[in-house]
Amino acid sequence: MNYKDKAKKLQLDYFAENNQSEIEKKGRAQNHWLQEKYASEGMNFYSDYYIFENAKKSRGYKTDTPEWFMDTLRSQHIPFNIFIPFIEEKELCISVFNKLLNISISKIIDIKIEYPPAYQNPLNDKTSFDAFISYETKNGKGIFGIEVKYTEGGYSLSETEKNHFPVYRKFTEKSGLYKNSNEEKLTVNKYRQIWRNHLLAYAYADKNNYNEFISLILYPKGNFHFVEAMKEYDAFINDKGKASLKGITYEVFIDTLIAKHNTNKQSKWIKYLIERYIVSEKEILLDGLKEAVK
């Protein structure tokens, strides 16, 4: 069974156990989609921290229930479940990222989902980070531009995206993140999104006078596409590029949450993330969470 099939089974089992077993195919829907009546109530989102309320304010929400509210595998909903709680839990956010990245954040300035909007995107390609965190250290201000994946891999190149290559080339040369010229390799399906997000983090930080930036890719360890792509992309970037790009697995991220959390409310949220998204190390992480709360 491949990773996507395992993740699909996890979603089906999760919602069956939570009395939402009527996931069925209807129209474009697949069997891992919630029925609209459940999706419209926010069942694809964790029930605390005003996550669903924030999702309804997002650009992807209109009067009808959007597909990504129903699709339990599509990663678009996941940044809300992972990062919106940090708006309330800023001290935990600081502890987690200081541990993960070996930095010294002193203050979280802002946390946003699907940011920046098109008019603030210096690449002018209408892309945005899945999550965006701005922060302060003793050295000044910095940002995390975060891309969140679940079962997705690479994707085919569109003509629209190809038209943006001259802009990407300009920022590739300007950034000083890369070894020589690797543009032809960076444009292939396997690496293109990592490249574009890395450039967006650089360009946004440069335009808005941030002292530092890190492009983060968050993915499960079972998603071998990103496990391999992140390792191979490393060959294209120099030391500056490596310092500003980090791949973090769900498993490592949640293990750090477990180590740094200190309230029952946080524990319940972490337990949800484990049960909802972790395929291969679920029992290990749940056991770790039990030990941490004793």
N, C-alpha and C positions, 0 to 999 in steps of 0.2 A: 504494500500500500504506500503510495507516494505521500509527501507531506500535505498537499492540498486535500487529499482524501481523508487523511488523519484529522486535519483541522476541521473539515466538514463534519466528520463523525462527532468530534468534540462539541461542535455547536448544536447538532441535533440532540445529543445526549444532554447537554446543559439545559436546553429549553424544555425538553421532555421532563426532566427532573423538576423543573420550576413551573410545571403545569401550563406550559405553552406549547403543547405537542402538536398543535394543528398547523404545522408548517407544511404547506403544500404548493404545488405548482399551479400558477394562475397567470395567464398572459405571459409576460416576459419573466415572471418569477421562476425560481428554481426551488428545489426542496429544502435548501438552507435559508430561504427567505422567511421572515415572519409574515404572518397575515397582516393586512393593513390595520385591522382593528387593534392588534397588539402593538404594531409599530407606531401608530398614532398616539399611543399612550406612553411611548418612550421606552419600550421593553428592550431596545438595543443599547440602552444606556444605563449606567449605574444609577441607583435611585437617590443618592445623596449628593451633596456639594453643588446643587443647582446645575448639574451637568445637562439634563434635558432642556432646561430653560435656556442655557447657553447655546445648545445645538439649534434650538428653534430660532435663535437670533442670527444664525450663520447665513452666509450667502447662498447656501444650497437648500434653504427652506423657503417655501412659498405657502400658498393656501392648501395645496394638496400634499399628502404625505410623500416625501421624496423617496426614491428607490433606496438610497443609502440608509434610510431609517429602517428598511425592511431586510436588507442584505446583511446577514450575520458574518460573512467572510470578507466583504469589501472593507478595506482598511480605513475608509473615510471617517467612520464613526469612532475609531479607536483613539485618536489623539484627544478627543473629548474625555473619554474614560480614564486616560492616563494623566493628562496634564491639567485639566480644569481643577481637580482637587488641590493642586499646588497654589492656586490663587488664594485659598484659605490656609494652606499648609506651607507657607513660605519658608519657615525655619527647616522643615523637613526637606524641602526642595534644595535649600542651600547645602544641607548635610549630604544629601544624595549626590549632587553633582560635584561637590568638593571631593568626595570619596572616589567617584567614578573617574574623574578627570584630573585629579591631583592638582586642583587649583584652590584659590582662597577667595571665594565669593563672600562679600560682607552684607550685601543687600540685593534682593530681587526687586527690580524696578517694575517690570510688566511681564505678563504672560498672555499670549494671544493664540488663537487657532486660526488657520487659513490667513496668514499674514506674510508679506504686505499685500494690500490691495493693488490692482493693476496699475493705478496711477502713481503708486510709490515704488514700483518695481524698476530698478535701474537697468535691468536686462530688456525691459520693454517687451516681454514675451507672455505676459498675463499669468505667469506661474506664481505660486506662493509657497511658503513653508507650511507643512502640516501643523506645526507648532513653532512658536517663536518666544524666546525668553530673553529679556534684557536684564543686565545685572551690573553691580559695581564690585570692584576689587580695589586694593590699595594703588593699583596701577592706572585706574580709571574705569571706563565703562566698556562692557562687552556684550556680545549677543551669542545665543545659540539659535541656529536655523535648523529645524528638526524635520526630517522626513521619516514617516512611519509606514512600515510595510508589514504585511501578514503572510499571505500566500502568493503575492504578486512576484513576478520576475521582470525581465526586460520587456520592451514593447517596440513595435515597429515604428520606423521613422515616418512622420507625415511631412507633406510638402510645406505646411505652415511652419513646423519646427525647423525644417531645413533652411527656411528663409532667415532664421535667426542666427545661423552659423557665423555670419560676419561679425555680429555683436559678441557672440561667445568667443570668437577668435581674438577680438580686440581685448576683452577682459582676461583671456588666458595669457596673453602677452604682457598685459599691464600688471597682473596680479603678482607675478614672480613666484608662483606656487609650483611650477612645472619644470621638469627636466627637458631642455631643448624643445623641439616641436613634436608633440604627440597627437596633434589634432585628428588625424585620420583614425587612429586607434580609439581615441576618446569618443568619437561620434558613433561607434557601433552600438547596437542595441544593449549590449551587456553593461556598458559603462556610461552611456550618455546621460542618464538621469543623475547619477552620482556626480558627474562632471558639472552638469547644469546647476545642481543644488550647491555644490562647492563654490562655483562662480557667483551665485546669487548671494551667498553669505558674505563672500569677499566684497562684492560690489555694493551691497546694502551697507555694510560696515564702513566702507570707504566713503560713500556718499554722505552718510550721517555722522561721520566723525567719531566712530567708536574706536577704542584703542585696540580691541582684540575681537576675534570672532572664531567660532567653531561650527562647522557643518557636521551635524550628527545624523547618522542613519540608524534607526532602531528597527530591528527585525528579529524573528525567532531563530534560534540556532538550527532548527530543522529546515529553514529556507536556504537550501544550498546555493541557490542563485546568488543571493547577496553575500553569503559566507565566502564564496569563491570570488565574486566580483570585487568585494572590498579588498581582499588580499592581492588580487591582480592589479587593481587600480593603484595600489601603493607603489608599484614600479614606475608610474608615470610622474610622480610628484617628488619634490625635493624636501628638505627638512622643514622648511616653512609650510609647505603643503601638508606634510604629515602631522605637524603640530595643530593644524586647523581643520583636520578631518578625523572623525572618530566613528567607528562602527561599534554599536552596543547591542547585545542580544537582549531579548525580553527576559531571559533567564538571569543574566547578570544584573540587569536593571532591577528586577523584582527582588533578587537576593540582597541587593543593596538597600532597597526599601525596607526589607525585613530587618536588616541590621540597624538601620537608623530610625525606625519609627518608635513612638513611645506613648501612643494613646490607643484606646479601644476602637475609636472611630477610624483611625488610620488602619488598624488591623483588619477591620471588616472590609474596607476598600481593597486592601492588598489581597485578602482572601478571594474577593470577587475577581480580581485580575488573574489570579492563578487559575481558578476554576474555569474562567471564561476563555482564556487564551493559551494556556500552557499545555502543550501536547506531551512532550517527552520527559519532563522532570516535575510533573505536577505533584506527585506524592512527596518527593524530596523537599520541594519548596513549602508544601503544606506542613510537613513535619518540622521544618525550620521555623515556620511562623508559630506553630504551637509551642515550640521550645522558647521562642523569644518572648511570648506573652506570659510565661509561667512566673 
